[in-house]
Amino acid sequence: MSFYENTLVAKQDLPKSELEKIKEKYSDLINNTSGKLIKVEEWGLLNLATKIKKYNKAFYIHFKFEGSKITLNEIKKKIKVDTSIIRHLIVKYKNLDTENEYFKKER
Amino acid sequence: MKRKSKKFLKKNTSSLSKLSLFQKSDGKFNRTCPLSVKNAPIIDYKNISLLKKYISENNKILSSKITSVSSGKQKKLTKEIKKAKILGLI
């Protein structure tokens, strides 16, 4: 078991109800596959630096969790199929810091 | 009046000591690393305001010769900048 951070970049033209569905879907996935969710952050609608798949803006959702290899494989499988997500990034950490939130002011 | 004239002379001598343009200047460029001081900011791909200082106008990573970052921190910086570029933050 080790700590991970997962950020999802979702499409610009999604309604609010679907964003919450994505949030629930991945938080349930982590909890059901021998993982433990620690924190969820919503960074909101941000400007992209360059165009990605013809989109200028995107929604950002950030997960902090503890898990094993099984949880990671499950998440990667689901992201590949999901059409509403443009990009994602998973980073491994030794110690998570839950205090600093860099995108809180820009909301 | 006398004092003023003395100052003027001193300045003149300093500029005269440099004989040619190709002589090395006396100014020191060896500054200390700004990221390995006490209470230094955390290098992370979410901390965009810090990462933007170490990027040129064309989104290229600046070399450590210009910014005087230590070699260990420069390796960390490049990794975090590349992560931020994947997400489209920079």
N, CA and C atoms of all chains as a GROMACS GRO file, in nm:
protein
  591
    1MET      N    1   0.084  -0.120   0.000
    1MET     CA    2   0.000   0.000   0.000
    1MET      C    3   0.088   0.125   0.000
    2SER      N    4   0.057   0.218  -0.090
    2SER     CA    5   0.130   0.344  -0.093
    2SER      C    6   0.034   0.456  -0.136
    3PHE      N    7   0.082   0.579  -0.125
    3PHE     CA    8  -0.004   0.693  -0.151
    3PHE      C    9   0.005   0.738  -0.297
    4TYR      N   10  -0.108   0.782  -0.351
    4TYR     CA   11  -0.111   0.828  -0.489
    4TYR      C   12  -0.194   0.956  -0.502
    5GLU      N   13  -0.167   1.029  -0.610
    5GLU     CA   14  -0.251   1.142  -0.648
    5GLU      C   15  -0.296   1.122  -0.791
    6ASN      N   16  -0.423   1.146  -0.816
    6ASN     CA   17  -0.477   1.127  -0.950
    6ASN      C   18  -0.554   1.251  -0.992
    7THR      N   19  -0.515   1.313  -1.104
    7THR     CA   20  -0.589   1.428  -1.154
    7THR      C   21  -0.651   1.394  -1.289
    8LEU      N   22  -0.778   1.431  -1.304
    8LEU     CA   23  -0.851   1.407  -1.428
    8LEU      C   24  -0.880   1.540  -1.495
    9VAL      N   25  -0.867   1.545  -1.628
    9VAL     CA   26  -0.903   1.663  -1.706
    9VAL      C   27  -1.025   1.627  -1.788
   10ALA      N   28  -1.140   1.687  -1.753
   10ALA     CA   29  -1.265   1.653  -1.819
   10ALA      C   30  -1.303   1.760  -1.921
   11LYS      N   31  -1.393   1.723  -2.011
   11LYS     CA   32  -1.432   1.812  -2.120
   11LYS      C   33  -1.500   1.938  -2.067
   12GLN      N   34  -1.499   2.041  -2.152
   12GLN     CA   35  -1.550   2.173  -2.112
   12GLN      C   36  -1.702   2.178  -2.111
   13ASP      N   37  -1.766   2.108  -2.205
   13ASP     CA   38  -1.910   2.127  -2.227
   13ASP      C   39  -1.995   2.023  -2.155
   14LEU      N   40  -1.953   1.980  -2.034
   14LEU     CA   41  -2.031   1.883  -1.958
   14LEU      C   42  -2.123   1.957  -1.861
   15PRO      N   43  -2.245   1.905  -1.838
   15PRO     CA   44  -2.330   1.965  -1.734
   15PRO      C   45  -2.282   1.927  -1.594
   16LYS      N   46  -2.335   2.001  -1.493
   16LYS     CA   47  -2.286   1.981  -1.356
   16LYS      C   48  -2.320   1.842  -1.304
   17SER      N   49  -2.437   1.789  -1.347
   17SER     CA   50  -2.479   1.659  -1.295
   17SER      C   51  -2.382   1.550  -1.338
   18GLU      N   52  -2.326   1.566  -1.457
   18GLU     CA   53  -2.237   1.461  -1.505
   18GLU      C   54  -2.099   1.467  -1.440
   19LEU      N   55  -2.060   1.590  -1.402
   19LEU     CA   56  -1.932   1.603  -1.331
   19LEU      C   57  -1.937   1.531  -1.196
   20GLU      N   58  -2.053   1.543  -1.129
   20GLU     CA   59  -2.065   1.477  -0.999
   20GLU      C   60  -2.072   1.326  -1.015
   21LYS      N   61  -2.126   1.283  -1.130
   21LYS     CA   62  -2.130   1.139  -1.158
   21LYS      C   63  -1.988   1.084  -1.171
   22ILE      N   64  -1.902   1.160  -1.240
   22ILE     CA   65  -1.763   1.117  -1.256
   22ILE      C   66  -1.694   1.110  -1.121
   23LYS      N   67  -1.723   1.211  -1.039
   23LYS     CA   68  -1.662   1.217  -0.906
   23LYS      C   69  -1.702   1.094  -0.822
   24GLU      N   70  -1.832   1.062  -0.826
   24GLU     CA   71  -1.879   0.947  -0.748
   24GLU      C   72  -1.824   0.816  -0.802
   25LYS      N   73  -1.816   0.810  -0.935
   25LYS     CA   74  -1.776   0.685  -1.001
   25LYS      C   75  -1.635   0.645  -0.959
   26TYR      N   76  -1.543   0.744  -0.959
   26TYR     CA   77  -1.404   0.709  -0.929
   26TYR      C   78  -1.378   0.697  -0.780
   27SER      N   79  -1.455   0.770  -0.698
   27SER     CA   80  -1.437   0.756  -0.553
   27SER      C   81  -1.490   0.620  -0.506
   28ASP      N   82  -1.598   0.572  -0.571
   28ASP     CA   83  -1.648   0.438  -0.538
   28ASP      C   84  -1.550   0.331  -0.584
   29LEU      N   85  -1.490   0.355  -0.701
   29LEU     CA   86  -1.396   0.258  -0.757
   29LEU      C   87  -1.278   0.236  -0.663
   30ILE      N   88  -1.228   0.348  -0.605
   30ILE     CA   89  -1.114   0.338  -0.516
   30ILE      C   90  -1.152   0.264  -0.388
   31ASN      N   91  -1.271   0.297  -0.333
   31ASN     CA   92  -1.310   0.237  -0.206
   31ASN      C   93  -1.344   0.088  -0.220
   32ASN      N   94  -1.396   0.049  -0.339
   32ASN     CA   95  -1.438  -0.090  -0.356
   32ASN      C   96  -1.322  -0.184  -0.385
   33THR      N   97  -1.212  -0.131  -0.443
   33THR     CA   98  -1.102  -0.220  -0.480
   33THR      C   99  -0.985  -0.206  -0.383
   34SER      N  100  -1.011  -0.237  -0.257
   34SER     CA  101  -0.910  -0.245  -0.151
   34SER      C  102  -0.826  -0.118  -0.140
   35GLY      N  103  -0.888  -0.003  -0.165
   35GLY     CA  104  -0.818   0.125  -0.150
   35GLY      C  105  -0.887   0.210  -0.044
   36LYS      N  106  -0.832   0.328  -0.020
   36LYS     CA  107  -0.890   0.418   0.080
   36LYS      C  108  -0.878   0.561   0.031
   37LEU      N  109  -0.993   0.625   0.010
   37LEU     CA  110  -0.994   0.764  -0.040
   37LEU      C  111  -0.966   0.859   0.076
   38ILE      N  112  -0.878   0.955   0.053
   38ILE     CA  113  -0.841   1.049   0.158
   38ILE      C  114  -0.903   1.186   0.135
   39LYS      N  115  -0.893   1.236   0.010
   39LYS     CA  116  -0.942   1.372  -0.015
   39LYS      C  117  -0.979   1.388  -0.162
   40VAL      N  118  -1.081   1.469  -0.188
   40VAL     CA  119  -1.118   1.503  -0.325
   40VAL      C  120  -1.119   1.655  -0.338
   41GLU      N  121  -1.054   1.707  -0.442
   41GLU     CA  122  -1.055   1.852  -0.466
   41GLU      C  123  -1.112   1.878  -0.604
   42GLU      N  124  -1.191   1.987  -0.612
   42GLU     CA  125  -1.238   2.033  -0.742
   42GLU      C  126  -1.173   2.166  -0.773
   43TRP      N  127  -1.094   2.170  -0.879
   43TRP     CA  128  -1.025   2.295  -0.914
   43TRP      C  129  -1.111   2.383  -1.002
   44GLY      N  130  -1.218   2.330  -1.055
   44GLY     CA  131  -1.310   2.410  -1.136
   44GLY      C  132  -1.264   2.425  -1.279
   45LEU      N  133  -1.329   2.522  -1.348
   45LEU     CA  134  -1.299   2.544  -1.490
   45LEU      C  135  -1.173   2.630  -1.503
   46LEU      N  136  -1.071   2.576  -1.570
   46LEU     CA  137  -0.945   2.649  -1.588
   46LEU      C  138  -0.910   2.660  -1.736
   47ASN      N  139  -0.834   2.764  -1.768
   47ASN     CA  140  -0.785   2.781  -1.905
   47ASN      C  141  -0.669   2.686  -1.931
   48LEU      N  142  -0.674   2.619  -2.047
   48LEU     CA  143  -0.561   2.535  -2.087
   48LEU      C  144  -0.454   2.623  -2.152
   49ALA      N  145  -0.327   2.583  -2.134
   49ALA     CA  146  -0.218   2.662  -2.191
   49ALA      C  147  -0.218   2.651  -2.343
   50THR      N  148  -0.238   2.530  -2.392
   50THR     CA  149  -0.249   2.509  -2.536
   50THR      C  150  -0.376   2.430  -2.563
   51LYS      N  151  -0.420   2.431  -2.689
   51LYS     CA  152  -0.541   2.356  -2.724
   51LYS      C  153  -0.514   2.207  -2.713
   52ILE      N  154  -0.609   2.136  -2.648
   52ILE     CA  155  -0.599   1.991  -2.640
   52ILE      C  156  -0.729   1.934  -2.696
   53LYS      N  157  -0.719   1.863  -2.805
   53LYS     CA  158  -0.836   1.804  -2.872
   53LYS      C  159  -0.944   1.909  -2.900
   54LYS      N  160  -0.902   2.026  -2.947
   54LYS     CA  161  -0.990   2.136  -2.986
   54LYS      C  162  -1.065   2.198  -2.868
   55TYR      N  163  -1.015   2.183  -2.746
   55TYR     CA  164  -1.078   2.247  -2.631
   55TYR      C  165  -0.985   2.354  -2.574
   56ASN      N  166  -1.046   2.468  -2.535
   56ASN     CA  167  -0.968   2.577  -2.476
   56ASN      C  168  -0.972   2.576  -2.324
   57LYS      N  169  -1.080   2.520  -2.268
   57LYS     CA  170  -1.094   2.515  -2.123
   57LYS      C  171  -1.127   2.373  -2.080
   58ALA      N  172  -1.107   2.345  -1.951
   58ALA     CA  173  -1.135   2.210  -1.903
   58ALA      C  174  -1.164   2.211  -1.753
   59PHE      N  175  -1.240   2.110  -1.708
   59PHE     CA  176  -1.264   2.090  -1.565
   59PHE      C  177  -1.157   2.000  -1.507
   60TYR      N  178  -1.112   2.035  -1.385
   60TYR     CA  179  -1.010   1.955  -1.320
   60TYR      C  180  -1.066   1.892  -1.193
   61ILE      N  181  -1.042   1.761  -1.176
   61ILE     CA  182  -1.081   1.692  -1.052
   61ILE      C  183  -0.958   1.618  -1.000
   62HIS      N  184  -0.936   1.631  -0.868
   62HIS     CA  185  -0.812   1.583  -0.807
   62HIS      C  186  -0.843   1.486  -0.694
   63PHE      N  187  -0.787   1.366  -0.699
   63PHE     CA  188  -0.810   1.264  -0.596
   63PHE      C  189  -0.678   1.237  -0.520
   64LYS      N  190  -0.691   1.219  -0.390
   64LYS     CA  191  -0.577   1.174  -0.309
   64LYS      C  192  -0.619   1.045  -0.240
   65PHE      N  193  -0.543   0.936  -0.261
   65PHE     CA  194  -0.588   0.808  -0.205
   65PHE      C  195  -0.470   0.718  -0.174
   66GLU      N  196  -0.504   0.610  -0.098
   66GLU     CA  197  -0.406   0.509  -0.064
   66GLU      C  198  -0.452   0.379  -0.129
   67GLY      N  199  -0.360   0.310  -0.196
   67GLY     CA  200  -0.404   0.189  -0.263
   67GLY      C  201  -0.289   0.103  -0.308
   68SER      N  202  -0.325  -0.010  -0.373
   68SER     CA  203  -0.225  -0.106  -0.421
   68SER      C  204  -0.228  -0.110  -0.573
   69LYS      N  205  -0.161  -0.209  -0.630
   69LYS     CA  206  -0.152  -0.220  -0.774
   69LYS      C  207  -0.288  -0.248  -0.837
   70ILE      N  208  -0.373  -0.322  -0.765
   70ILE     CA  209  -0.503  -0.361  -0.820
   70ILE      C  210  -0.589  -0.238  -0.847
   71THR      N  211  -0.587  -0.143  -0.750
   71THR     CA  212  -0.668  -0.023  -0.767
   71THR      C  213  -0.621   0.059  -0.886
   72LEU      N  214  -0.487   0.066  -0.903
   72LEU     CA  215  -0.433   0.146  -1.013
   72LEU      C  216  -0.474   0.088  -1.147
   73ASN      N  217  -0.465  -0.045  -1.159
   73ASN     CA  218  -0.502  -0.108  -1.286
   73ASN      C  219  -0.649  -0.086  -1.320
   74GLU      N  220  -0.734  -0.092  -1.217
   74GLU     CA  221  -0.877  -0.072  -1.239
   74GLU      C  222  -0.906   0.070  -1.287
   75ILE      N  223  -0.838   0.167  -1.225
   75ILE     CA  224  -0.861   0.307  -1.263
   75ILE      C  225  -0.815   0.332  -1.406
   76LYS      N  226  -0.697   0.279  -1.442
   76LYS     CA  227  -0.644   0.301  -1.576
   76LYS      C  228  -0.734   0.240  -1.683
   77LYS      N  229  -0.793   0.123  -1.651
   77LYS     CA  230  -0.885   0.059  -1.746
   77LYS      C  231  -1.006   0.148  -1.771
   78LYS      N  232  -1.062   0.202  -1.661
   78LYS     CA  233  -1.185   0.281  -1.672
   78LYS      C  234  -1.158   0.413  -1.747
   79ILE      N  235  -1.040   0.473  -1.724
   79ILE     CA  236  -1.010   0.602  -1.787
   79ILE      C  237  -0.995   0.586  -1.938
   80LYS      N  238  -0.935   0.475  -1.980
   80LYS     CA  239  -0.913   0.453  -2.123
   80LYS      C  240  -1.044   0.447  -2.199
   81VAL      N  241  -1.148   0.389  -2.136
   81VAL     CA  242  -1.276   0.374  -2.203
   81VAL      C  243  -1.357   0.504  -2.198
   82ASP      N  244  -1.338   0.582  -2.089
   82ASP     CA  245  -1.419   0.701  -2.064
   82ASP      C  246  -1.394   0.807  -2.173
   83THR      N  247  -1.504   0.851  -2.238
   83THR     CA  248  -1.488   0.947  -2.348
   83THR      C  249  -1.489   1.092  -2.299
   84SER      N  250  -1.537   1.118  -2.178
   84SER     CA  251  -1.548   1.256  -2.131
   84SER      C  252  -1.418   1.307  -2.068
   85ILE      N  253  -1.316   1.222  -2.059
   85ILE     CA  254  -1.188   1.263  -2.000
   85ILE      C  255  -1.083   1.278  -2.109
   86ILE      N  256  -1.017   1.396  -2.110
   86ILE     CA  257  -0.917   1.422  -2.213
   86ILE      C  258  -0.783   1.365  -2.173
   87ARG      N  259  -0.738   1.402  -2.052
   87ARG     CA  260  -0.605   1.357  -2.006
   87ARG      C  261  -0.611   1.321  -1.858
   88HIS      N  262  -0.509   1.248  -1.812
   88HIS     CA  263  -0.501   1.217  -1.669
   88HIS      C  264  -0.354   1.201  -1.629
   89LEU      N  265  -0.330   1.210  -1.498
   89LEU     CA  266  -0.193   1.194  -1.447
   89LEU      C  267  -0.200   1.130  -1.309
   90ILE      N  268  -0.122   1.023  -1.290
   90ILE     CA  269  -0.115   0.957  -1.160
   90ILE      C  270   0.028   0.966  -1.109
   91VAL      N  271   0.045   1.015  -0.987
   91VAL     CA  272   0.177   1.034  -0.929
   91VAL      C  273   0.185   0.961  -0.795
   92LYS      N  274   0.299   0.895  -0.771
   92LYS     CA  275   0.320   0.822  -0.646
   92LYS      C  276   0.393   0.911  -0.546
   93TYR      N  277   0.352   0.906  -0.420
   93TYR     CA  278   0.415   0.988  -0.316
   93TYR      C  279   0.448   0.902  -0.195
   94LYS      N  280   0.552   0.943  -0.122
   94LYS     CA  281   0.581   0.876   0.004
   94LYS      C  282   0.493   0.932   0.116
   95ASN      N  283   0.482   1.064   0.120
   95ASN     CA  284   0.397   1.128   0.219
   95ASN      C  285   0.306   1.230   0.148
   96LEU      N  286   0.177   1.220   0.175
   96LEU     CA  287   0.084   1.317   0.116
   96LEU      C  288   0.070   1.436   0.208
   97ASP      N  289   0.068   1.558   0.150
   97ASP     CA  290   0.034   1.675   0.229
   97ASP      C  291  -0.105   1.722   0.190
   98THR      N  292  -0.196   1.716   0.289
   98THR     CA  293  -0.335   1.750   0.262
   98THR      C  294  -0.367   1.894   0.299
   99GLU      N  295  -0.267   1.969   0.344
   99GLU     CA  296  -0.294   2.105   0.392
   99GLU      C  297  -0.296   2.207   0.279
  100ASN      N  298  -0.194   2.201   0.191
  100ASN     CA  299  -0.183   2.303   0.088
  100ASN      C  300  -0.283   2.278  -0.026
  101GLU      N  301  -0.356   2.384  -0.060
  101GLU     CA  302  -0.443   2.378  -0.177
  101GLU      C  303  -0.407   2.495  -0.267
  102TYR      N  304  -0.344   2.463  -0.381
  102TYR     CA  305  -0.290   2.569  -0.467
  102TYR      C  306  -0.397   2.637  -0.552
  103PHE      N  307  -0.512   2.571  -0.571
  103PHE     CA  308  -0.612   2.626  -0.664
  103PHE      C  309  -0.736   2.673  -0.593
  104LYS      N  310  -0.725   2.702  -0.463
  104LYS     CA  311  -0.845   2.737  -0.388
  104LYS      C  312  -0.893   2.878  -0.418
  105LYS      N  313  -0.797   2.971  -0.441
  105LYS     CA  314  -0.835   3.112  -0.458
  105LYS      C  315  -0.902   3.139  -0.592
  106GLU      N  316  -0.863   3.060  -0.691
  106GLU     CA  317  -0.909   3.090  -0.826
  106GLU      C  318  -1.052   3.047  -0.854
  107ARG      N  319  -1.118   2.985  -0.756
  107ARG     CA  320  -1.253   2.938  -0.778
  107ARG      C  321  -1.350   3.050  -0.802
  108MET      N  322   3.276   7.159  -0.251
  108MET     CA  323   3.323   7.158  -0.389
  108MET      C  324   3.439   7.061  -0.406
  109LYS      N  325   3.530   7.066  -0.305
  109LYS     CA  326   3.647   6.978  -0.315
  109LYS      C  327   3.605   6.831  -0.317
  110ARG      N  328   3.507   6.800  -0.225
  110ARG     CA  329   3.462   6.662  -0.215
  110ARG      C  330   3.408   6.611  -0.348
  111LYS      N  331   3.327   6.696  -0.410
  111LYS     CA  332   3.265   6.656  -0.536
  111LYS      C  333   3.370   6.621  -0.641
  112SER      N  334   3.471   6.704  -0.645
  112SER     CA  335   3.574   6.682  -0.746
  112SER      C  336   3.647   6.550  -0.721
  113LYS      N  337   3.665   6.518  -0.589
  113LYS     CA  338   3.734   6.392  -0.557
  113LYS      C  339   3.652   6.272  -0.606
  114LYS      N  340   3.521   6.278  -0.581
  114LYS     CA  341   3.435   6.166  -0.622
  114LYS      C  342   3.442   6.146  -0.772
  115PHE      N  343   3.440   6.255  -0.840
  115PHE     CA  344   3.441   6.248  -0.986
  115PHE      C  345   3.568   6.180  -1.037
  116LEU      N  346   3.678   6.215  -0.967
  116LEU     CA  347   3.806   6.156  -1.006
  116LEU      C  348   3.807   6.005  -0.985
  117LYS      N  349   3.750   5.964  -0.868
  117LYS     CA  350   3.750   5.821  -0.836
  117LYS      C  351   3.675   5.740  -0.940
  118LYS      N  352   3.560   5.793  -0.981
  118LYS     CA  353   3.481   5.721  -1.080
  118LYS      C  354   3.557   5.705  -1.210
  119ASN      N  355   3.626   5.814  -1.244
  119ASN     CA  356   3.700   5.813  -1.370
  119ASN      C  357   3.808   5.707  -1.369
  120THR      N  358   3.875   5.693  -1.254
  120THR     CA  359   3.984   5.596  -1.248
  120THR      C  360   3.932   5.454  -1.261
  121SER      N  361   3.812   5.428  -1.203
  121SER     CA  362   3.760   5.293  -1.207
  121SER      C  363   3.729   5.250  -1.350
  122SER      N  364   3.677   5.345  -1.429
  122SER     CA  365   3.643   5.311  -1.566
  122SER      C  366   3.769   5.297  -1.652
  123LEU      N  367   3.873   5.370  -1.610
  123LEU     CA  368   3.998   5.362  -1.686
  123LEU      C  369   4.074   5.232  -1.661
  124SER      N  370   4.048   5.170  -1.542
  124SER     CA  371   4.122   5.049  -1.509
  124SER      C  372   4.089   4.935  -1.606
  125LYS      N  373   3.968   4.942  -1.664
  125LYS     CA  374   3.929   4.841  -1.762
  125LYS      C  375   3.982   4.884  -1.898
  126LEU      N  376   4.079   4.815  -1.948
  126LEU     CA  377   4.148   4.861  -2.068
  126LEU      C  378   4.069   4.827  -2.195
  127SER      N  379   4.016   4.706  -2.202
  127SER     CA  380   3.945   4.669  -2.324
  127SER      C  381   3.808   4.609  -2.290
  128LEU      N  382   3.725   4.594  -2.391
  128LEU     CA  383   3.590   4.538  -2.372
  128LEU      C  384   3.596   4.389  -2.339
  129PHE      N  385   3.703   4.323  -2.382
  129PHE     CA  386   3.709   4.178  -2.369
  129PHE      C  387   3.767   4.132  -2.237
  130GLN      N  388   3.806   4.233  -2.152
  130GLN     CA  389   3.856   4.196  -2.020
  130GLN      C  390   3.739   4.150  -1.933
  131LYS      N  391   3.764   4.053  -1.843
  131LYS     CA  392   3.656   4.003  -1.759
  131LYS      C  393   3.617   4.107  -1.654
  132SER      N  394   3.488   4.120  -1.627
  132SER     CA  395   3.443   4.218  -1.528
  132SER      C  396   3.460   4.162  -1.388
  133ASP      N  397   3.462   4.255  -1.289
  133ASP     CA  398   3.486   4.212  -1.152
  133ASP      C  399   3.358   4.162  -1.083
  134GLY      N  400   3.243   4.187  -1.145
  134GLY     CA  401   3.116   4.150  -1.083
  134GLY      C  402   3.107   4.000  -1.059
  135LYS      N  403   3.050   3.962  -0.944
  135LYS     CA  404   3.042   3.819  -0.912
  135LYS      C  405   2.906   3.764  -0.953
  136PHE      N  406   2.906   3.649  -1.018
  136PHE     CA  407   2.782   3.585  -1.059
  136PHE      C  408   2.747   3.466  -0.972
  137ASN      N  409   2.834   3.433  -0.875
  137ASN     CA  410   2.810   3.314  -0.794
  137ASN      C  411   2.710   3.344  -0.683
  138ARG      N  412   2.580   3.336  -0.717
  138ARG     CA  413   2.479   3.352  -0.614
  138ARG      C  414   2.444   3.215  -0.557
  139THR      N  415   2.379   3.215  -0.440
  139THR     CA  416   2.339   3.087  -0.382
  139THR      C  417   2.206   3.042  -0.440
  140CYS      N  418   2.179   2.913  -0.427
  140CYS     CA  419   2.056   2.855  -0.484
  140CYS      C  420   1.934   2.907  -0.409
  141PRO      N  421   1.834   2.963  -0.478
  141PRO     CA  422   1.717   3.018  -0.410
  141PRO      C  423   1.619   2.913  -0.359
  142LEU      N  424   1.638   2.787  -0.400
  142LEU     CA  425   1.542   2.683  -0.360
  142LEU      C  426   1.594   2.593  -0.248
  143SER      N  427   1.722   2.614  -0.206
  143SER     CA  428   1.771   2.532  -0.095
  143SER      C  429   1.800   2.615   0.028
  144VAL      N  430   1.725   2.725   0.043
  144VAL     CA  431   1.733   2.807   0.164
  144VAL      C  432   1.633   2.750   0.264
  145LYS      N  433   1.640   2.800   0.388
  145LYS     CA  434   1.540   2.759   0.487
  145LYS      C  435   1.403   2.815   0.449
  146ASN      N  436   1.299   2.735   0.474
  146ASN     CA  437   1.161   2.771   0.440
  146ASN      C  438   1.143   2.800   0.292
  147ALA      N  439   1.213   2.722   0.208
  147ALA     CA  440   1.201   2.740   0.063
  147ALA      C  441   1.066   2.686   0.017
  148PRO      N  442   1.012   2.741  -0.095
  148PRO     CA  443   0.885   2.691  -0.147
  148PRO      C  444   0.896   2.546  -0.195
  149ILE      N  445   0.784   2.474  -0.187
  149ILE     CA  446   0.782   2.333  -0.226
  149ILE      C  447   0.779   2.323  -0.378
  150ILE      N  448   0.864   2.236  -0.435
  150ILE     CA  449   0.863   2.213  -0.579
  150ILE      C  450   0.760   2.105  -0.608
  151ASP      N  451   0.650   2.146  -0.675
  151ASP     CA  452   0.543   2.051  -0.703
  151ASP      C  453   0.473   2.093  -0.831
  152TYR      N  454   0.412   1.996  -0.900
  152TYR     CA  455   0.351   2.031  -1.027
  152TYR      C  456   0.223   2.111  -1.012
  153LYS      N  457   0.170   2.120  -0.888
  153LYS     CA  458   0.051   2.202  -0.865
  153LYS      C  459   0.087   2.348  -0.835
  154ASN      N  460   0.212   2.371  -0.794
  154ASN     CA  461   0.257   2.505  -0.755
  154ASN      C  462   0.303   2.582  -0.880
  155ILE      N  463   0.204   2.632  -0.957
  155ILE     CA  464   0.236   2.687  -1.089
  155ILE      C  465   0.310   2.819  -1.079
  156SER      N  466   0.275   2.900  -0.979
  156SER     CA  467   0.337   3.033  -0.968
  156SER      C  468   0.488   3.023  -0.952
  157LEU      N  469   0.535   2.915  -0.887
  157LEU     CA  470   0.680   2.894  -0.873
  157LEU      C  471   0.741   2.846  -1.005
  158LEU      N  472   0.673   2.752  -1.070
  158LEU     CA  473   0.730   2.691  -1.191
  158LEU      C  474   0.740   2.792  -1.305
  159LYS      N  475   0.648   2.892  -1.306
  159LYS     CA  476   0.650   2.988  -1.416
  159LYS      C  477   0.772   3.078  -1.412
  160LYS      N  478   0.837   3.090  -1.295
  160LYS     CA  479   0.959   3.170  -1.286
  160LYS      C  480   1.074   3.105  -1.360
  161TYR      N  481   1.071   2.974  -1.375
  161TYR     CA  482   1.184   2.902  -1.434
  161TYR      C  483   1.155   2.858  -1.577
  162ILE      N  484   1.068   2.935  -1.645
  162ILE     CA  485   1.031   2.903  -1.783
  162ILE      C  486   1.046   3.029  -1.867
  163SER      N  487   1.094   3.013  -1.992
  163SER     CA  488   1.110   3.130  -2.079
  163SER      C  489   0.976   3.167  -2.142
  164GLU      N  490   0.978   3.268  -2.230
  164GLU     CA  491   0.853   3.312  -2.294
  164GLU      C  492   0.795   3.206  -2.386
  165ASN      N  493   0.884   3.126  -2.446
  165ASN     CA  494   0.837   3.022  -2.537
  165ASN      C  495   0.818   2.887  -2.469
  166ASN      N  496   0.794   2.892  -2.334
  166ASN     CA  497   0.771   2.771  -2.256
  166ASN      C  498   0.888   2.674  -2.259
  167LYS      N  499   1.009   2.726  -2.265
  167LYS     CA  500   1.126   2.638  -2.254
  167LYS      C  501   1.182   2.649  -2.112
  168ILE      N  502   1.243   2.541  -2.067
  168ILE     CA  503   1.300   2.540  -1.932
  168ILE      C  504   1.432   2.616  -1.933
  169LEU      N  505   1.447   2.711  -1.837
  169LEU     CA  506   1.570   2.789  -1.830
  169LEU      C  507   1.682   2.706  -1.768
  170SER      N  508   1.805   2.728  -1.815
  170SER     CA  509   1.917   2.650  -1.766
  170SER      C  510   1.958   2.700  -1.628
  171SER      N  511   2.026   2.614  -1.554
  171SER     CA  512   2.066   2.649  -1.417
  171SER      C  513   2.179   2.750  -1.416
  172LYS      N  514   2.245   2.771  -1.530
  172LYS     CA  515   2.348   2.875  -1.537
  172LYS      C  516   2.286   3.013  -1.519
  173ILE      N  517   2.167   3.031  -1.574
  173ILE     CA  518   2.100   3.160  -1.565
  173ILE      C  519   2.035   3.178  -1.428
  174THR      N  520   1.966   3.074  -1.380
  174THR     CA  521   1.887   3.090  -1.258
  174THR      C  522   1.964   3.054  -1.131
  175SER      N  523   2.083   2.992  -1.145
  175SER     CA  524   2.167   2.952  -1.033
  175SER      C  525   2.094   2.863  -0.934
  176VAL      N  526   2.022   2.764  -0.988
  176VAL     CA  527   1.961   2.661  -0.905
  176VAL      C  528   2.059   2.545  -0.895
  177SER      N  529   2.065   2.482  -0.778
  177SER     CA  530   2.160   2.372  -0.761
  177SER      C  531   2.118   2.252  -0.846
  178SER      N  532   2.214   2.165  -0.877
  178SER     CA  533   2.190   2.061  -0.978
  178SER      C  534   2.084   1.961  -0.932
  179GLY      N  535   2.080   1.935  -0.802
  179GLY     CA  536   1.978   1.842  -0.752
  179GLY      C  537   1.839   1.897  -0.767
  180LYS      N  538   1.824   2.027  -0.735
  180LYS     CA  539   1.690   2.088  -0.745
  180LYS      C  540   1.649   2.108  -0.890
  181GLN      N  541   1.748   2.127  -0.978
  181GLN     CA  542   1.717   2.147  -1.120
  181GLN      C  543   1.657   2.021  -1.180
  182LYS      N  544   1.707   1.904  -1.137
  182LYS     CA  545   1.651   1.777  -1.185
  182LYS      C  546   1.505   1.766  -1.142
  183LYS      N  547   1.479   1.806  -1.015
  183LYS     CA  548   1.343   1.797  -0.963
  183LYS      C  549   1.251   1.892  -1.039
  184LEU      N  550   1.303   2.013  -1.067
  184LEU     CA  551   1.224   2.116  -1.136
  184LEU      C  552   1.180   2.068  -1.274
  185THR      N  553   1.274   2.011  -1.350
  185THR     CA  554   1.240   1.968  -1.487
  185THR      C  555   1.133   1.861  -1.486
  186LYS      N  556   1.141   1.769  -1.387
  186LYS     CA  557   1.041   1.663  -1.380
  186LYS      C  558   0.903   1.721  -1.352
  187GLU      N  559   0.897   1.818  -1.260
  187GLU     CA  560   0.767   1.872  -1.221
  187GLU      C  561   0.709   1.959  -1.332
  188ILE      N  562   0.797   2.031  -1.405
  188ILE     CA  563   0.748   2.115  -1.515
  188ILE      C  564   0.687   2.029  -1.625
  189LYS      N  565   0.753   1.914  -1.652
  189LYS     CA  566   0.701   1.827  -1.757
  189LYS      C  567   0.568   1.766  -1.718
  190LYS      N  568   0.550   1.739  -1.587
  190LYS     CA  569   0.421   1.688  -1.541
  190LYS      C  570   0.312   1.791  -1.561
  191ALA      N  571   0.344   1.917  -1.530
  191ALA     CA  572   0.244   2.024  -1.544
  191ALA      C  573   0.208   2.047  -1.690
  192LYS      N  574   0.305   2.023  -1.781
  192LYS     CA  575   0.278   2.042  -1.922
  192LYS      C  576   0.182   1.936  -1.976
  193ILE      N  577   0.190   1.814  -1.920
  193ILE     CA  578   0.099   1.707  -1.963
  193ILE      C  579  -0.044   1.745  -1.934
  194LEU      N  580  -0.067   1.804  -1.816
  194LEU     CA  581  -0.203   1.842  -1.776
  194LEU      C  582  -0.249   1.971  -1.842
  195GLY      N  583  -0.159   2.041  -1.910
  195GLY     CA  584  -0.199   2.165  -1.974
  195GLY      C  585  -0.208   2.283  -1.880
  196LEU      N  586  -0.136   2.278  -1.768
  196LEU     CA  587  -0.143   2.389  -1.672
  196LEU      C  588  -0.048   2.502  -1.711
  197ILE      N  589   0.068   2.467  -1.773
  197ILE     CA  590   0.165   2.570  -1.813
  197ILE      C  591   0.156   2.589  -1.964
   0.00000   0.00000   0.00000
